[in-house]
Amino acid sequence: MSLNLDPEQLDRYSRHIIMDGVGPEGQAELLDTRVLCLGAGGLGAPVIQYLAAAGIGTLGIADDDVVERSNLQRQVIHADADVGVPKVDSAASYVERLNPDVTVERHETRVTAENVESLVADYDIVVDCSDNFETRYLVNDACTLAGIPFAHGAILRFEGQVTTFEAKEGGPCYRCLFPEAPEPGTVPGCAEAGVLGVLPGVVGTIQATEAVKLALGYGESLDGRFVFYDAGDMTFEEVPVEPRPDCPVCGDGDTIDSVRDVEYASTCAI
């Protein structure tokens, strides 16, 4: 870690540098941190915006999709001129315009059991902005087994959920709360049920906050707490998440030693 911030950086991050809890040492830590954002859509957009603005030094972006006009109601890093452009390229262009300090690593790929372990292994923190259960369980299993903390978020209609799993011994993981995914077709996606355009801004910003705090080693994360947000009623409900002793990933069962132990295409079952 280097504390040699140049004059432009001292200016850019001045509101961080004067803060107790960040300071020049904390900003240098952010610039040395590597974060992987899985998804450059609704949740990924505010995550990418705020992590880049904060000066996360290396930002990996993984997405295999292209920008569609129907994305623009909520995916605020993309513009009408980006329709048809790979989201990783549109997102990278946004970051390059925003902050030249940030190195963007583009992963134009779908996250699979074959590549997830190598993807997450190169990063200090993972932010899961995916939109399907298969990827959520893949990320959980890979990060938990590798000991890499990750922030989870999900959105639908007027509702969102967000938490963080620090992947530390004795802590819970996503499977402690949801042992297996619901049967295919029982939970609609945003394409079928819709999503309020501003909703991912709230959830994604919380995810970005968690990533910055983890990088700084500051405060308490949402590890062990699941927050449900209802934009219609403007309420936040917090549910404690306890580790399950029989959890196949983080518990005594140890049934899952590798993502290859799981069939992710259907119910993410062992």
C-alpha positions in Angstrom: 0.0 0.0 0.0 1.3 3.4 -1.0 0.4 6.7 0.7 1.9 8.7 -2.1 -1.3 10.4 -3.3 -0.7 12.9 -6.0 -2.3 16.4 -6.0 -5.2 15.4 -8.2 -6.0 12.4 -6.0 -5.7 14.6 -2.9 -8.3 16.9 -4.5 -10.5 14.1 -5.9 -10.7 12.2 -2.6 -10.5 15.2 -0.2 -13.9 14.4 1.4 -12.6 10.9 2.2 -9.2 12.1 3.4 -10.6 14.5 6.0 -12.8 11.8 7.5 -12.0 9.9 10.7 -12.2 6.3 9.7 -10.8 6.9 6.2 -8.0 9.5 5.9 -5.1 9.1 3.5 -4.3 5.6 4.7 -7.9 4.5 4.1 -8.0 6.1 0.6 -4.7 4.4 -0.2 -6.3 1.1 0.9 -9.2 1.6 -1.4 -6.9 2.3 -4.3 -5.1 -1.0 -3.6 -8.4 -3.0 -3.3 -9.7 -5.3 -6.0 -13.5 -5.7 -6.3 -15.4 -8.0 -8.7 -18.9 -6.8 -9.6 -20.9 -9.7 -11.0 -23.4 -8.1 -13.3 -23.6 -4.7 -14.9 -27.3 -4.3 -14.9 -29.7 -2.7 -12.4 -27.8 -3.5 -9.3 -24.4 -3.4 -10.9 -25.0 0.1 -12.2 -25.0 1.9 -8.8 -22.3 -0.5 -7.5 -20.0 0.4 -10.4 -20.8 4.1 -10.1 -20.0 4.4 -6.4 -17.1 2.0 -6.2 -15.4 3.8 -9.2 -16.1 7.2 -7.6 -14.7 6.0 -4.3 -11.4 5.1 -5.9 -11.5 1.3 -5.7 -8.3 0.7 -7.6 -9.2 -2.4 -9.6 -12.8 -3.0 -10.6 -13.6 -6.3 -12.3 -16.9 -6.4 -14.2 -18.4 -9.7 -15.4 -21.5 -9.8 -17.6 -22.2 -11.6 -20.9 -25.2 -9.4 -21.9 -25.6 -6.4 -24.3 -27.4 -3.2 -23.5 -31.1 -3.2 -24.5 -33.4 -0.2 -24.5 -35.6 -1.8 -21.9 -32.5 -1.7 -19.5 -32.3 2.1 -19.5 -35.2 2.7 -17.1 -32.9 1.5 -14.3 -29.4 0.7 -15.5 -28.1 4.2 -15.2 -24.5 3.7 -16.4 -25.7 2.9 -19.9 -27.2 5.3 -22.4 -29.3 5.1 -25.5 -26.2 5.2 -27.7 -25.0 2.0 -25.9 -27.9 -0.1 -27.1 -26.4 -3.3 -28.6 -23.0 -2.7 -27.0 -21.7 -5.4 -24.5 -22.5 -4.2 -21.0 -18.9 -4.7 -19.9 -17.7 -2.3 -22.6 -20.4 0.3 -21.8 -19.7 0.0 -18.1 -15.9 0.3 -18.6 -16.4 3.4 -20.7 -18.5 5.0 -18.0 -15.8 4.2 -15.4 -13.0 5.6 -17.6 -14.9 8.9 -18.0 -15.6 9.1 -14.2 -12.2 8.2 -12.6 -8.9 7.5 -14.4 -7.5 6.0 -11.2 -9.6 2.9 -11.6 -8.4 0.0 -13.7 -11.3 -1.9 -15.2 -11.0 -5.6 -15.9 -13.6 -6.8 -18.3 -15.0 -10.3 -18.1 -17.5 -10.7 -21.0 -18.7 -14.1 -19.8 -21.5 -15.8 -18.1 -20.6 -17.0 -14.6 -20.5 -20.8 -14.6 -19.3 -23.7 -12.4 -16.3 -23.9 -14.8 -15.1 -20.3 -14.4 -16.5 -19.0 -11.1 -13.6 -20.2 -8.9 -10.9 -18.6 -11.1 -13.0 -15.4 -11.4 -13.4 -14.7 -7.7 -9.9 -15.9 -6.8 -8.3 -12.7 -8.3 -10.3 -10.3 -6.1 -10.5 -9.2 -2.4 -14.2 -8.6 -2.4 -17.1 -9.8 -4.6 -20.4 -7.9 -5.1 -23.1 -10.2 -6.4 -25.5 -8.2 -8.7 -26.7 -11.2 -10.6 -30.4 -11.8 -11.5 -30.8 -15.5 -11.2 -30.6 -18.2 -8.5 -28.1 -20.3 -10.3 -25.5 -17.5 -10.2 -26.3 -16.6 -6.6 -25.6 -20.1 -5.4 -22.5 -20.4 -7.5 -21.2 -17.2 -6.0 -22.1 -18.2 -2.5 -20.4 -21.6 -2.7 -17.3 -20.3 -4.5 -16.7 -17.4 -2.2 -17.5 -19.3 1.0 -15.2 -22.1 0.1 -12.4 -19.6 -0.9 -13.0 -17.3 2.2 -13.8 -14.3 0.0 -16.4 -11.8 1.4 -19.3 -10.9 -0.8 -22.3 -8.5 -0.8 -25.5 -10.0 -2.1 -28.5 -8.1 -3.5 -31.7 -9.0 -5.3 -34.7 -7.0 -6.5 -38.2 -7.6 -7.9 -41.2 -5.3 -8.4 -41.1 -2.9 -5.4 -39.0 -5.1 -3.1 -35.3 -5.7 -2.6 -33.1 -7.7 -0.3 -29.5 -7.1 0.7 -26.9 -8.7 3.0 -23.2 -9.4 3.2 -21.4 -12.7 3.9 -17.9 -12.2 5.2 -17.1 -15.9 4.6 -15.4 -16.2 7.9 -15.3 -19.2 10.2 -18.5 -19.5 12.3 -20.4 -17.1 10.1 -23.5 -17.9 7.9 -23.7 -18.2 4.2 -26.6 -17.8 1.7 -27.4 -21.5 2.0 -28.0 -21.1 5.7 -31.0 -19.0 4.9 -32.0 -20.6 1.6 -30.7 -24.2 1.5 -31.9 -24.7 -2.1 -33.3 -22.6 -4.8 -37.1 -22.6 -5.5 -38.3 -24.8 -8.3 -37.8 -23.3 -11.8 -40.8 -21.2 -12.8 -42.1 -20.6 -9.3 -40.4 -17.2 -8.9 -40.7 -14.7 -11.8 -37.8 -12.6 -12.9 -37.8 -8.9 -13.6 -38.5 -9.5 -17.3 -41.8 -11.2 -16.3 -42.8 -9.2 -13.2 -41.1 -5.9 -13.7 -39.1 -3.8 -11.3 -39.4 -0.2 -10.1 -36.6 1.8 -11.9 -35.3 3.5 -8.7 -35.3 0.3 -6.6 -31.9 -1.1 -7.6 -30.4 2.3 -6.8 -31.2 1.8 -3.1 -30.1 -1.9 -2.9 -27.0 -1.5 -5.1 -25.9 1.6 -3.1 -26.1 -0.5 0.1 -24.0 -3.2 -1.6 -21.4 -0.6 -2.6 -21.3 0.8 0.9 -20.7 -2.7 2.3 -17.8 -3.2 -0.2 -16.2 0.1 0.7 -16.5 -0.7 4.5 -14.9 -4.1 4.0 -12.0 -2.6 2.0 -11.5 0.0 4.8 -12.1 -2.5 7.7 -14.5 0.0 9.1 -17.7 -0.5 11.1 -20.0 -3.5 11.1 -21.2 -5.2 8.0 -24.5 -6.9 7.4 -22.9 -10.3 8.0 -25.6 -12.2 9.9 -28.3 -9.8 9.0 -30.7 -9.9 6.1 -32.4 -6.6 5.2 -35.6 -6.6 3.2 -36.7 -3.3 1.6 -40.2 -2.5 0.5 -40.3 0.7 -1.6 -44.1 0.7 -1.7 -44.4 1.0 2.1 -40.9 2.6 2.5 -39.9 0.1 5.2 -36.7 -1.8 6.0 -37.0 -5.1 7.9 -34.0 -6.8 9.3 -33.9 -10.6 9.8 -31.1 -12.3 11.7 -29.3 -15.0 9.8 -27.7 -17.7 12.0 -25.2 -20.3 10.7 -26.8 -23.7 10.2 -24.7 -26.5 11.7 -25.8 -28.8 8.9 -25.1 -26.3 6.1 -23.4 -28.2 3.3 -21.0 -25.3 2.6 -20.1 -23.6 5.9 -21.4 -26.1 8.5 -20.3 -29.4 9.9 -21.8 -31.3 7.0 -19.1 -30.2 4.6 -21.0 -31.9 1.8 -19.9 -29.3 -0.8 -16.1 -29.2 -1.2 -16.3 -27.7 -4.7 -18.8 -26.1 -7.0 -18.6 -29.2 -9.1 -20.4 -31.1 -6.3 -23.6 -29.2 -7.2 -26.1 -29.3 -10.1 -26.7 -25.6 -10.6 -28.9 -25.7 -13.7 -32.1 -26.7 -11.8 -32.5 -26.2 -8.1 -28.9 -25.7 -7.1 -29.1 -29.0 -5.3 -26.3 -31.1 -4.0 
